[in-house]
Amino acid sequence: MKHNHPRKSRLFVLMILAAALALAILAGFLFVFCRSAQKAPKGPVKKADPITAQVKRMTTEEKVGQLFLVTPDQLTGARVTTAGEATRQAIAKTQPGGLIYFDDNLKNPAQTQALLKDTRQIYNDLGLPAPFLAVDEEGGEVARVAHNPAFGVQNVGDMREIGRTGNPAKAAAAGTTIGTYLSGLGFNLDFAPDADVLTNPANRVVARRSFGTDPTLVKNMSAAEARALMACGVIPCLKHFPGHGATAGDTHAGAAATDKTLDELMQAELVPFTDVNAYAPMIMAGHIAAPKVTGDNTPACLSKKMVTDVLRGKLHYKGVVTTDSLQMGAVTQTTDSGQAAVAALQAGCDLLLMPKDFPAARSAVLTAVQNGTISETRLNASVTRILKCKAKLNKTAKLK
């Protein structure tokens, strides 16, 4: 007769229990692993966009500041040739997205380089996104830098003469010349090239500034110059949508309009603004009215039909849209600074250039955002486009 051994029996039972426990743990692990695998997204994990994250971190005041591009004199109330404590305090208070400089701000190369370097440093010290440092340097009659002999740079001449060559390489060479001396001074945004098609022989506003009367030529020339500027580290800005060449009036002094229909504009004036996303990170909406398109005499930069429906919708433009100077008569004769700033944003513009009364314009936009007249989504869309444009300039882009 066999006898049972209690010790061996207990050991056997413990071994069975241990094995069962191990199997249970393994099964649980496999279950969790499989469920996780099922839930895991297919393909590579998409990284969060740093600019989207940056916009989320910004205050409303910071975001509204990004919408404005003003002169340093508007900030301080005095002529600016150096970026000192007054400039620092004004930037800290209003946080503008950029500054534009004119002849009186620019004395010579050393002074200009120091002015722009010190301005960039102020933005950096304050933890603000890097600023646009802009100038209106088309060449020919519009040349804030080249007109001053102290800078010793070549004035490339009127675009009319370059256009007459019929050679886009000439426009590219002009862009390289301008871009080289502007970037060397510290500028990163040039309100050029002029993409107006001169369809009205009586026009004197852009007669010398336009590449010519042929839409395809103007498109090719402005594209070549824009690409050359960008290659030098300077953001180009095509202007003046929907085309100043069909007008007779001067928007600096007052109203100017084209009597063309949208179909007619599409055949000529709008050709240089079509299919430009690859080389035009910014377009300037002018103050030209187009009543046969919009049904009224609203300047283009204040018209939703022109900016949102035509430029963004029909022409599929995705970059930054800036207004022309909001100090010009075509705007100020009928609209105050606050109304113009809000209307431009409602129209679809992103940058508000030189409102006549900057504090009033900034206050009006802040109020419009706070009371919902301009939604947070709409504000974020403009700020995102502005920061993405700045990020194209690796030397100056800075994420907070």
Secondary structure, 3 states (H helix, E strand, C coil): CCCCCHHHHHHHHHHHHHHHHHHHHHHHHHHHHHHHHHHCCCCCCCCCCHHHHHHHHCCHHHHHHHCEEECHHHHHCCCCCCCCHHHHHHHHHHCCCEEEECHHHCCCHHHHHHHHHHHHHHHHHCCCCCCEEEECEEECCEECCCCCHHHCCCCCCCHHHHHHCCCHHHHHHHHHHHHHHHHHHCCCEECCCECCECCCCCCCCCCCCCCECCHHHHHHHHHHHHHHHHHCCCEECEEEECCCCCCCCCCCCCCCECCCCHHHHHHCCCHHHCCCCCCCCEEEECCCECHHHHCCCCEHHHCHHHHHHHHHHHCCCCCEEEECCCCCHHHHCCCCHHHHHHHHHHHCCCEEECCCCHHHHHHHHHHHHHCCCCCHHHHHHHHHHHHHHHHCCCCCCCCC
